[in-house]
Amino acid sequence: MVSVKILVVDDDPAIRNLVHRYLSKQNYQVESAADGETALVLFKEFQPDLVVLDINLPDTTGFHLCQEMQSYNDAFVLMLTSLADEADKVKGFGLGADDYLTKPFGLVELSVRIRAILKRQIQPSKIKVEQLQFGDLVINSTNREVKFKDKIIPLTNIQFELLFCMANKPGYAWKRAELYQQVWDTEWFGYPKCPDVHISQIRKKIKECGCDFEYIKTVWKIGYKFEYPAENNSIKE
C-alpha cells in the first residue's frame, strides 16, 4: 500500500520537527519546510495528499500559499495557526482550507483531524449515483465537477462534498452536526461555524455563474436543506 504523503509547513523549528517526527511514526511520508518558497518547491516535487500549513510564515502568509497550492491541485489543507480570530478562519476556509487547528494543540487531536480529512479521499468510490441534475445545475461525482448551464463552478474538495451530500437528499433539513459527521466523517468538534463558511462560499460561487435560484436554503434553528426548481430535475445512475 502506498502511504499518504504529508507536507508540514511551519517556521517554528520546535513545532515543525515535533509534528514531522510524530506523523512519520504514524507511517505517513513526511516532508517539511520553514518558509513559503521552500514549501512551494516541495509541494510541486513531493505532490502531497495533505498540507499542514502555518499561517504566519517569514516570506508569505499561509492564506496566500494555500491559494497558490490549490491552483496546482486539490491537495487537502489543514491550517495550523495561533490566530483565533473568526475572520481569519473564515478567510482560510474561503481559500480552500479543509480544517483549522489553533495553537497550542495536541498531537492526538492533530492525528484525528488528519485521518478525518483523508477519509474523504475514498468517499467518491462509495457513491453509486454518478450524476445529479436539478434544472441547469449538474453535479457529477465521477469527475467531481459542478456545472451551471455548462459553466464549471470552481468548488474546493470540501465544498463539493457538502453540496453532493445535501443534493442526495433534496428537502431534508440537515443539522450542522449531521453535515459535519457525514462530510468530515467524524464526530462534531472544532470550529462550530465551519459548515456555514463553506456553504456561504458554495452559494456565492453558484450565484457568480449566473444562477438566480437559491439551491441551499437556511432552515432556522436547524441548519440547511437543498431544494431545486419544480421542473426539469433528475438523478442519473
C-alpha positions in Angstrom: 0.0 0.0 0.0 1.3 3.5 -0.9 1.5 5.6 2.2 -0.1 9.0 2.4 2.2 12.0 1.8 2.0 15.0 4.1 3.9 18.3 3.8 4.4 20.2 7.1 5.0 24.0 6.7 5.8 26.0 9.9 8.6 28.5 10.7 8.8 27.3 14.3 11.5 24.6 14.3 10.3 23.0 17.5 6.7 22.6 16.2 7.8 21.6 12.7 10.2 18.9 13.9 7.8 17.6 16.5 4.9 17.3 14.0 7.3 15.8 11.4 8.5 13.1 13.7 5.1 12.3 15.1 3.5 11.9 11.7 6.5 9.9 10.4 5.8 7.4 13.3 2.2 7.2 12.0 3.5 5.7 8.8 3.0 8.8 6.7 5.6 10.0 4.2 6.5 13.4 5.6 8.4 16.4 4.2 8.7 19.8 6.0 9.5 23.4 5.2 10.2 26.5 7.2 9.1 29.1 4.6 6.7 29.6 1.7 9.3 29.5 -1.1 10.7 26.1 0.1 7.2 24.8 0.7 6.0 25.6 -2.8 9.1 23.9 -4.3 8.5 20.8 -2.2 4.8 20.9 -2.9 5.4 20.6 -6.7 8.0 17.9 -6.3 6.6 15.9 -3.4 2.9 16.1 -4.5 1.5 15.7 -1.0 -2.0 14.4 -0.3 -2.3 16.9 2.6 -0.5 20.0 3.8 -0.3 21.1 7.4 0.1 24.8 6.9 1.0 27.5 9.3 -0.4 31.0 8.5 2.5 33.1 9.8 5.5 32.5 7.6 8.6 34.6 7.2 8.2 35.3 3.5 4.5 35.0 2.8 1.2 34.0 4.5 -0.4 30.6 4.8 -3.5 32.2 3.1 -1.5 33.1 0.0 0.3 29.8 0.0 -3.0 27.9 0.3 -4.4 29.7 -2.6 -1.3 29.1 -4.7 -1.2 25.4 -3.9 -4.9 25.0 -4.7 -4.2 26.4 -8.1 -1.9 23.4 -8.8 -4.0 20.5 -7.4 -6.7 19.7 -4.9 -4.5 18.6 -2.0 -6.2 18.8 1.4 -5.1 21.7 3.6 -5.1 21.8 7.4 -4.4 25.3 8.7 -2.2 25.4 11.8 -2.1 28.8 13.4 -2.0 30.8 16.6 -4.7 33.1 15.1 -8.0 32.6 16.9 -9.9 35.4 15.2 -13.1 34.3 13.4 -12.4 36.4 10.4 -9.1 34.6 9.8 -10.8 31.2 10.0 -13.5 32.4 7.5 -10.7 33.6 5.2 -8.8 30.3 5.4 -11.9 28.2 4.6 -12.8 30.5 1.8 -9.4 29.9 0.2 -9.9 26.2 0.2 -8.7 25.0 3.7 -10.3 21.8 4.8 -9.9 22.3 8.5 -8.4 24.6 11.1 -6.4 23.9 14.2 -5.4 26.6 16.6 -2.1 26.5 18.6 -1.4 25.2 21.2 -2.7 21.8 20.1 -2.3 18.2 21.0 -0.7 15.7 18.6 -3.5 13.2 19.1 -6.1 15.8 18.0 -3.9 16.7 15.0 -3.8 13.0 14.1 -7.6 12.6 14.4 -8.2 15.6 12.2 -5.8 14.4 9.6 -7.4 10.9 9.5 -10.9 12.5 9.2 -9.7 14.7 6.3 -8.0 11.8 4.5 -11.1 9.5 4.8 -12.8 11.8 2.3 -10.4 10.5 -0.4 -12.2 7.2 -0.6 -15.8 8.6 -0.4 -16.2 9.0 -4.2 -15.8 5.2 -4.7 -18.7 4.7 -2.3 -21.1 6.9 -4.2 -23.3 5.0 -6.6 -25.0 7.9 -8.1 -22.8 9.3 -10.9 -24.7 12.5 -11.7 -27.3 14.6 -10.1 -29.2 17.2 -12.2 -31.5 19.9 -10.9 -32.6 22.3 -13.6 -29.5 23.8 -15.1 -27.3 22.6 -12.2 -25.4 19.4 -12.8 -23.3 17.6 -10.1 -21.0 14.9 -11.4 -19.4 12.6 -8.8 -17.2 10.8 -11.4 -15.1 13.8 -12.4 -16.2 15.8 -9.3 -17.4 18.7 -11.4 -20.3 21.0 -10.8 -21.8 23.0 -13.7 -24.5 25.6 -14.2 -25.5 25.9 -17.8 -22.3 24.1 -18.8 -20.2 26.7 -16.9 -17.9 25.0 -14.3 -18.4 26.1 -10.7 -14.9 26.0 -9.1 -15.6 24.3 -5.8 -13.0 23.0 -3.4 -13.0 19.4 -2.2 -14.9 20.1 0.9 -17.4 22.3 -0.9 -18.1 19.6 -3.5 -18.7 17.0 -0.8 -21.1 19.3 1.2 -23.1 20.1 -2.0 -23.2 16.5 -3.1 -24.2 15.3 0.3 -27.1 17.7 0.6 -28.2 17.2 -3.1 -28.5 13.5 -2.5 -31.4 14.2 -0.1 -33.3 17.1 -1.5 -35.7 18.7 1.0 -34.0 17.1 4.0 -33.2 19.6 6.8 -29.5 18.9 7.8 -28.3 19.8 11.2 -24.8 21.2 11.2 -23.6 18.3 13.3 -25.0 15.9 10.8 -23.3 17.6 7.9 -20.0 17.6 9.9 -20.3 13.8 10.6 -21.3 12.9 7.0 -18.7 15.1 5.2 -15.9 15.2 7.7 -16.6 11.6 8.7 -16.1 12.3 12.4 -17.9 13.5 15.5 -18.6 17.2 15.9 -15.6 19.1 17.2 -13.6 22.1 16.2 -14.8 25.3 14.7 -18.6 25.3 15.1 -19.3 27.5 12.1 -17.2 25.5 9.7 -20.2 24.2 7.6 -21.6 27.8 7.5 -18.5 29.2 5.9 -18.3 26.6 3.2 -22.0 26.8 2.4 -21.7 30.5 2.1 -18.9 30.0 -0.4 -20.9 27.5 -2.4 -23.9 29.9 -2.7 -21.6 32.7 -3.8 -19.9 30.6 -6.5 -23.2 29.3 -7.9 -24.6 32.8 -8.0 -21.4 34.1 -9.7 -22.1 31.6 -12.6 -25.4 33.4 -13.3 -27.8 31.3 -11.2 -30.7 33.2 -9.6 -32.2 30.2 -7.8 -31.1 29.5 -4.3 -30.4 25.8 -4.1 -29.3 25.8 -0.5 -31.8 27.1 1.9 -31.2 28.0 5.6 -33.5 26.2 8.0 -34.0 28.4 11.0 -32.6 27.0 14.3 -31.7 23.7 12.5 -29.2 24.1 9.6 -29.6 23.8 5.8 -31.5 21.9 3.1 -31.1 21.5 -0.6 -34.0 22.5 -2.9 -34.4 22.5 -6.6 -36.6 24.1 -9.3 -40.0 22.4 -9.6 -39.4 21.3 -13.2 -36.6 19.5 -15.1 -34.8 17.7 -12.3 -33.4 14.2 -12.4 -30.9 11.7 -10.9 -28.9 9.5 -13.2 -27.2 6.4 -12.1 
